[in-house]
Amino acid sequence: MSLIGRVDTLTGPAIAGWAADDADIGRQVAVEVIVNSRLVAALPCVRFREDLRQAGIGDGCKAFEYDPSAHLKPGRNSLEVRFAGTGIAVPRGLGHWVTLREGRLPAWELGFVAALEAYHAFGPQDHVCGIGPWAGELERILRTAHVPFRKFTRLDAARVAAGLRLPEKANVVVCEMEPKSVPDLRSGLLAVRLPDTPDSAERIKAALRDFRPVVKCDSIVTGPGGAHGTFVFAEIGAAENPTVEAAPVLAHIHVPKCAGTSFRVLLERYFGPRHLRLYVDDTYFVYGEETLRSYLMQEPEIVSLSSHHLRSFPRWVAGREMLYVTFLRDPIEQFVSYMTHIRKLYATLTSKSLLEAVPPDAPHLTLREFARWLLTQDRDIPFRENHNVNFFARHSSPAATDRLEAAKTTLAGFFFVGISERMEESVARLRAKVQAAGLDFPPGPVPCENTSSEYRDGLSWIHPGDEVGSLLLRSVEKDRQLYNWAVARFDA
């Protein structure tokens, strides 16, 4: 018997991979899924995958897939996949997944706890030390979230900077102070926070290198109203030498009907399994930062990702710098493309939320009739009003009084904003910028994918004198301003 295999996905939503006996490739093998040290499933490896067949792994019926979410507890969960009956882990079959804790806490506080737990498995042996003016809030948050620890100690930042030693056996230290004043910690988790500035992460990391830590950065929400801070997490004593710093992630924020599918396919074909697809069959679903963090910590080989469902954009996640890329399109063309896309694919749509957001007789309506239905709804549905401004402002700046300016601010912080109508030029510029940063990028032209122009009919109604045309022009007024702003920046 010679067991081979690999876990391709090890996350809370799904565990998937393949396993076989190389000495008897026709023999069916099985894997066991262990969640939090408890066996929860035994899976025969019988699913078909074309890539396995092409790779010569028998007839290709060697894959498995499982959803462990019913067995996950709030907080940090350990995940393991073993070859059944052996106690041997399948390659890449060990990891953990953090789910939001339950409790009467605001979302940003639960997200902060999730970030801590992504780096440390809290237990009744832990002594937590909070340093600085935020220490009291930290203790309240941890206790309300029912994070296990043995003791909590608060210290004044000025006294620590003056040389006060940490309490004995404090192994989780969270401090809010200048990097040069960060105290020595012999082992455990050290989290240091500064206001989020372009150089804050590097300042903290430089101050921590003398500890020989494993250092990772995260930009996480640390206050109401969207106030951000940069945290650097140092796993002191976890390694003799610092780990090699992980490469940035090219994060493709896929705005619907802006040629994003073509760009995603370009990345997928080149990077293969190193590209992460984050798509859900739910129009309104939004990934939390804690989920993205867990994905990137679970799959460190990821170099790029694409998603409709990322709506907040921290600079650092799981020790990885995020290079956000998106493309904008003329909002009238985008609106029409959305309607033709629905008309083309209506019979195959499975998303309940999307079906409820389009007319039930969409394939049989003219585009003008389709537009009238969308623009006269009394509920918030996709493309009813300023789709792109809301896409970039609603979740990243929920308290903003001017969403257009908030969207501009968000996009101004992106690594690159391209123009869909000038896709080849945009990707050529992006390629040069990525390569200038010393990173890899796909060669060749952008493929043409997911088009629906054959489902167009007359558009002569799109003018201010037509009832529906006037509604449409008003509905994209701020999107038009955002698009013109992006074009001007692109040309400059």
PyMOL commands that set and color helices and strands:
alter all, ss='L'
color gray80, all
select helices_A, chain A and resi 50-54+69-71+107-119+135-144+157-161+179-181+200-211+224-226+260-274+289-298+331-348+352-355+362-364+367-375+387-393+403-412+420-436+453-455+467-475+477-491
alter helices_A, ss='H'
color red, helices_A
select strands_A, chain A and resi 3-10+15-21+30-35+38-44+47-48+61-66+75-83+89-99+127-131+151-155+172-176+188-195+214-221+228-236+249-253+275-278+304-307+316-317+320-328+416-419
alter strands_A, ss='S'
color yellow, strands_A
deselect
rebuild
show_as cartoon
